[in-house]
Amino acid sequence: MSRRRADRVSAILSRVSGSGSIDAGALASEFGVSTATIRRDLQTLEDQQLLARTHGGAVAASPSLAELPVRYRTGQHREAKARIAQRAFELLPHGPLTLGLTGGTTTHLLARLLATRVDLTVVTNAVNIAAELALRPRLKLIMTGGVTRTQSYELVGPIADRTLNGLHLQVAVIGVDGITATGGLTTHDDIEANTNATMLRRATQVIVVADGSKIGRDCLATIAPLAEVSTLVTDSTADPAELAAVRATGVAVICV
């Protein structure tokens, strides 16, 4: 899928999730493409059961599309996520390092920056991150194993947890779907949350990467309280009051 189309379908899914319905003609005008192009996008998304087509557009396939598949999240807040990934990369200690990476669009961007590092061991449960790093001969890659979760490309469950429990990580970079001062780190799936929590507990230092839309959001499953987090890297769109509350818990907050 081209970057332009990926951005378009990501926006379509966001709209239908937020409003419940969308109009094909209005989308065609907004994106500067033909109505036929929008209809093909809608057909693709309907084939994946992410929405249901109607005569003039589409409606949500379920009452709430809470979590977009990761392949459709890459176009959301792309510039902010790239800046966050770059700052997280700069925070990593120099020299030999064992680094844990959970799944997520921002952690995937960080993985792409690791090609310049040597003496680096990366532990990940994300299939797309592993595919990216397997091509880097100077890096050592450890995959957790586990059951694939298609929404996030992550391997989760007891097999992944057992692998992580046998390892020690100097740094873990954790992607989340929500973060608040009271609710801590959260995500949409309880099994994924448990695997990510296992990785977090195996690390000496924990860096959370989350664009501004995640700050102040509570999702279904708790990964960990903020007491277990060293640093949060986010961007300037985050709510200042929410960031102040996070800082008050003792987490170092970096805003790019």
Secondary structure, 3 states (H helix, E strand, C coil): CCHHHHHHHHHHHHHHHHHCEEEHHHHHHHHCCCHHHHHHHHHHHHHCCCEEECCCEEEECCCCCCCCCHHHCCCCCHHHHHHHHHHHHHHCCCCCEEEEECCCHHHHHHHHHHHHCCCEEEEECEHHHHHHHCCCCCEEEEECCCEEECCCCEEECHHHHHHHHCCCEEEEEEECCEEECCCEEEECCHHHHHHHHHHHHCEEEEEEECCHHHECCCCCEEEECHHHCCEEEECCCCCHHHHHHHHHCCCEEEEC
